[in-house]
Amino acid sequence: MLINKIDAAEVFDFDFARCERNVRALNREMPLFPVSARTGEGFEPLTAWLKERFHESH
């Protein structure tokens, strides 16, 4: 699950821990990727995960 705009989380009073708990309650295996398109934060783990999935399927 991609969560964008983490650089603005405080402005919107976004509770990442609560979000993660809710996601885990539905799917313990769901990968979570908090990112910021503005700052680039969080994209390294996301791209690594995508590359891994690609190599597994080819």
Secondary structure as UniProt FT lines:
FT   STRAND          2..3
FT   HELIX           6..8
FT   TURN            9..13
FT   HELIX           16..26
FT   TURN            28..29
FT   STRAND          33..34
FT   TURN            37..39
FT   TURN            41..42
FT   HELIX           43..57
//
